Amino acid sequence: MVRPRHASFDKKKVVAENRRARYDYAVEDVYEAGIVLTGTEVKSLRFGEGSIAESYAEVKDGEVWLVNANIPEFSHGNRFNHEPKRPRKLLLNAREINKMFGAVARQGMTLVPLSVFFNSRGRAKVELALARGRKAPDKREHEKEKDWKREQGRLLRQHG
């Protein structure tokens, strides 16, 4: 017998978000990757602590690692607590890893984490983007384009 789930159960619970990433980078492909964590790291994330603002991912020896992500020590973690800024392994398919490696090596792209969240099954996941860095003029152009699209929507709502 399958018990009905609560309506809010299907949503993903975002723990940490890198809001600046979409401004600084032109996002091309987005991947959902599992993340290898210790028990105290999971507990810390469940309390909503953690930051990926200055973190990035790199492909090393056929594996993808999340570098410089800050998950603070768990308050009740005693001697088994974790190191806050340790590199964490990301879980992806071999095909996805090869695609990322090729894009980073040949096209000069960057792997940027967009968010850390818990999916509907309660697993910690990282939304990882294959992105190209933006220069200052590109950022201004992107901002103008976004403003114009917003204004277009407003005009269509008023007159449409």
Backbone hydrogen bonds in HBPLUS format (Angstrom, degrees):
<---DONOR---> <-ACCEPTOR-->    atom                        ^
c    i                          cat <-CA-CA->   ^        H-A-AA   ^      H-
h    n   atom  resd res      DA  || num        DHA   H-A  angle D-A-AA Bond
n    s   type  num  typ     dist DA aas  dist angle  dist       angle   num
A0009-PHE N   A0006-HIS O   3.01 MM   3  5.39 162.7  2.05 117.0 122.2     1
A0013-LYS N   A0118-PHE O   2.94 MM 105  5.15 151.2  2.02 150.5 153.0     2
A0118-PHE N   A0013-LYS O   2.92 MM 105  5.15 154.8  1.99 133.8 140.5     3
A0015-VAL N   A0116-VAL O   2.76 MM 101  5.58 162.1  1.79 150.3 156.2     4
A0016-ALA N   A0116-VAL O   3.21 MM 100  5.09 159.1  2.26 133.0 139.1     5
A0116-VAL N   A0016-ALA O   2.78 MM 100  5.09 156.8  1.83 147.4 150.8     6
A0018-ASN N   A0114-LEU O   2.75 MM  96  5.01 171.1  1.76 148.4 146.3     7
A0021-ALA N   A0018-ASN O   3.33 MM   3  5.66 149.8  2.43 104.2 112.1     8
A0023-TYR N   A0020-ARG O   3.03 MM   3  5.27 138.1  2.21 104.5 116.9     9
A0024-ASP N   A0020-ARG O   2.93 MM   4  6.19 161.0  1.97 160.6 166.3    10
A0025-TYR N   A0021-ALA O   2.86 MM   4  5.71 145.2  1.98 150.4 158.2    11
A0134-ARG N   A0024-ASP O   2.92 MM 110  5.62 154.3  1.99 161.9 153.4    12
A0026-ALA N   A0132-ARG O   2.74 MM 106  5.16 170.7  1.75 157.3 157.4    13
A0132-ARG N   A0026-ALA O   3.05 MM 106  5.16 160.7  2.08 133.4 137.6    14
A0028-GLU N   A0130-LEU O   2.97 MM 102  5.77 160.3  2.01 150.9 157.2    15
A0029-ASP N   A0130-LEU O   3.35 MM 101  5.11 158.9  2.39 134.5 140.2    16
A0130-LEU N   A0029-ASP O   2.77 MM 101  5.11 161.3  1.81 150.3 156.8    17
A0031-TYR N   A0128-LEU O   2.64 MM  97  5.06 168.2  1.66 159.6 164.1    18
A0128-LEU N   A0031-TYR O   2.74 MM  97  5.06 158.2  1.79 152.3 157.5    19
A0033-ALA N   A0126-VAL O   2.85 MM  93  5.18 174.7  1.85 156.3 158.1    20
A0126-VAL N   A0033-ALA O   2.73 MM  93  5.18 159.6  1.77 155.8 162.8    21
A0034-GLY N   A0091-LEU O   3.19 MM  57  4.70 151.7  2.27 137.7 135.0    22
A0091-LEU N   A0034-GLY O   2.78 MM  57  4.70 165.1  1.80 126.7 131.5    23
A0036-VAL N   A0089-LYS O   2.97 MM  53  5.50 167.9  1.99 165.2 166.7    24
A0041-GLU N   A0038-THR O   3.16 MM   3  5.32 125.4  2.47 100.0 114.0    25
A0042-VAL N   A0038-THR O   3.17 MM   4  6.50 156.3  2.23 154.7 160.8    26
A0043-LYS N   A0039-GLY O   3.10 MM   4  6.39 161.2  2.14 149.3 154.4    27
A0044-SER N   A0040-THR O   2.97 MM   4  6.09 156.2  2.03 140.6 147.0    28
A0045-LEU N   A0041-GLU O   2.95 MM   4  6.19 157.9  2.00 148.2 153.9    29
A0046-ARG N   A0042-VAL O   2.87 MM   4  6.13 154.1  1.93 150.5 158.1    30
A0047-PHE N   A0043-LYS O   3.17 MM   4  6.46 136.0  2.38 140.9 151.3    31
A0047-PHE N   A0044-SER O   3.23 MM   3  5.30 133.5  2.45  95.5 107.6    32
A0049-GLU N   A0044-SER O   3.22 MM   5  5.73 157.4  2.28 153.5 148.8    33
A0048-GLY N   A0045-LEU O   2.79 MM   3  5.04 155.7  1.85 111.1 117.0    34
A0051-SER N   A0070-ASN O   2.74 MM  19  5.11 152.7  1.82 148.4 157.3    35
A0070-ASN N   A0051-SER O   2.90 MM  19  5.11 152.4  1.97 161.6 163.7    36
A0055-SER N   A0052-ILE O   3.34 MM   3  5.09 170.3  2.35 104.7 105.6    37
A0056-TYR N   A0067-VAL O   3.16 MM  11  5.52 156.4  2.21 148.8 156.1    38
A0067-VAL N   A0056-TYR O   2.79 MM  11  5.52 163.7  1.81 168.8 174.6    39
A0057-ALA N   A0111-LEU O   3.03 MM  54  5.14 160.1  2.07 145.3 143.1    40
A0058-GLU N   A0065-TRP O   2.93 MM   7  5.42 151.6  2.02 147.1 156.3    41
A0065-TRP N   A0058-GLU O   2.86 MM   7  5.42 162.8  1.89 155.9 161.0    42
A0060-LYS N   A0063-GLU O   2.73 MM   3  5.32 160.0  1.76 164.2 167.4    43
A0063-GLU N   A0060-LYS O   3.01 MM   3  5.32 150.9  2.10 111.1 120.3    44
A0090-LEU N   A0064-VAL O   2.84 MM  26  5.42 169.4  1.85 157.0 153.9    45
A0066-LEU N   A0088-ARG O   2.69 MM  22  5.08 173.2  1.69 157.5 158.8    46
A0088-ARG N   A0066-LEU O   2.98 MM  22  5.08 162.4  2.01 142.2 146.0    47
A0071-ILE N   A0084-PRO O   3.12 MM  13  4.99 170.7  2.12 137.7 138.3    48
A0077-GLY N   A0074-PHE O   3.15 MM   3  5.06 151.3  2.24 120.4 116.4    49
A0081-ASN N   A0078-ASN O   3.40 MM   3  5.94 152.1  2.48 119.4 119.4    50
A0097-ILE N   A0093-ASN O   3.00 MM   4  6.32 158.3  2.05 152.6 159.0    51
A0098-ASN N   A0094-ALA O   2.93 MM   4  6.14 161.5  1.97 150.1 154.6    52
A0099-LYS N   A0095-ARG O   3.01 MM   4  6.22 154.5  2.07 144.5 151.6    53
A0100-MET N   A0096-GLU O   2.94 MM   4  6.18 160.4  1.98 149.9 155.0    54
A0101-PHE N   A0097-ILE O   2.86 MM   4  6.06 164.6  1.88 153.5 158.0    55
A0102-GLY N   A0098-ASN O   2.97 MM   4  6.12 162.0  2.00 147.6 151.9    56
A0103-ALA N   A0099-LYS O   3.02 MM   4  6.23 160.3  2.05 147.7 153.0    57
A0104-VAL N   A0100-MET O   2.89 MM   4  6.07 161.6  1.93 157.3 162.1    58
A0105-ALA N   A0101-PHE O   2.90 MM   4  5.98 163.7  1.93 150.0 155.1    59
A0106-ARG N   A0102-GLY O   2.86 MM   4  5.75 167.3  1.88 149.8 154.0    60
A0107-GLN N   A0103-ALA O   3.05 MM   4  5.12 135.9  2.25 118.5 131.6    61
A0109-MET N   A0103-ALA O   3.41 MM   6  5.91 166.7  2.43 128.8 129.7    62
A0110-THR N   A0131-ALA O   2.79 MM  21  5.30 168.6  1.80 159.0 163.1    63
A0131-ALA N   A0110-THR O   2.88 MM  21  5.30 175.7  1.88 161.9 162.7    64
A0112-VAL N   A0129-ALA O   2.89 MM  17  5.18 162.7  1.92 153.2 156.2    65
A0129-ALA N   A0112-VAL O   2.78 MM  17  5.18 168.6  1.80 147.3 151.4    66
A0114-LEU N   A0127-GLU O   2.67 MM  13  5.39 167.8  1.68 164.3 168.4    67
A0127-GLU N   A0115-SER O   2.81 MM  12  5.20 166.3  1.83 152.9 157.6    68
A0117-PHE N   A0125-LYS O   2.93 MM   8  5.39 161.8  1.96 147.7 153.7    69
A0125-LYS N   A0117-PHE O   2.71 MM   8  5.39 163.6  1.74 168.8 173.3    70
A0119-ASN N   A0123-ARG O   2.96 MM   4  5.53 154.8  2.02 151.8 153.5    71
A0122-GLY N   A0119-ASN O   2.94 MM   3  5.31 163.1  1.97 115.7 120.1    72
A0138-ASP N   A0135-LYS O   3.08 MM   3  5.31 116.8  2.49 104.3 119.6    73
A0139-LYS N   A0135-LYS O   3.01 MM   4  6.35 152.1  2.09 154.0 162.9    74
A0140-ARG N   A0136-ALA O   3.06 MM   4  6.40 157.7  2.11 153.6 158.9    75
A0141-GLU N   A0137-PRO O   2.96 MM   4  6.20 161.2  2.00 149.3 154.5    76
A0142-HIS N   A0138-ASP O   2.87 MM   4  6.05 160.4  1.91 150.8 156.1    77
A0143-GLU N   A0139-LYS O   2.92 MM   4  6.13 154.1  1.99 146.2 153.3    78
A0144-LYS N   A0140-ARG O   2.96 MM   4  6.25 158.4  2.00 151.4 156.6    79
A0145-GLU N   A0141-GLU O   2.97 MM   4  6.20 159.7  2.01 149.5 155.1    80
A0146-LYS N   A0142-HIS O   2.95 MM   4  6.19 156.8  2.00 147.8 153.8    81
A0147-ASP N   A0143-GLU O   2.95 MM   4  6.21 161.1  1.99 150.5 155.4    82
A0148-TRP N   A0144-LYS O   2.91 MM   4  6.13 157.7  1.96 150.2 156.3    83
A0149-LYS N   A0145-GLU O   2.98 MM   4  6.24 157.1  2.04 148.1 154.0    84
A0150-ARG N   A0146-LYS O   3.02 MM   4  6.27 155.8  2.08 148.1 154.6    85
A0151-GLU N   A0147-ASP O   2.91 MM   4  6.16 158.2  1.96 148.6 154.8    86
A0152-GLN N   A0148-TRP O   2.82 MM   4  6.05 153.9  1.88 148.9 156.4    87
A0153-GLY N   A0149-LYS O   3.03 MM   4  6.27 158.8  2.08 145.9 150.7    88
A0154-ARG N   A0150-ARG O   3.03 MM   4  6.33 153.4  2.10 145.3 152.7    89
A0155-LEU N   A0151-GLU O   2.90 MM   4  6.19 162.3  1.93 153.4 157.6    90
A0156-LEU N   A0152-GLN O   2.91 MM   4  6.14 163.6  1.93 154.8 159.3    91
A0157-ARG N   A0153-GLY O   2.99 MM   4  6.17 152.2  2.07 144.4 151.9    92
A0158-GLN N   A0154-ARG O   3.02 MM   4  6.29 154.9  2.09 149.4 156.0    93
A0159-HIS N   A0155-LEU O   2.94 MM   4  6.07 169.0  1.95 158.0 160.6    94
A0160-GLY N   A0156-LEU O   2.72 MM   4  4.89 133.2  1.93 131.8 140.9    95
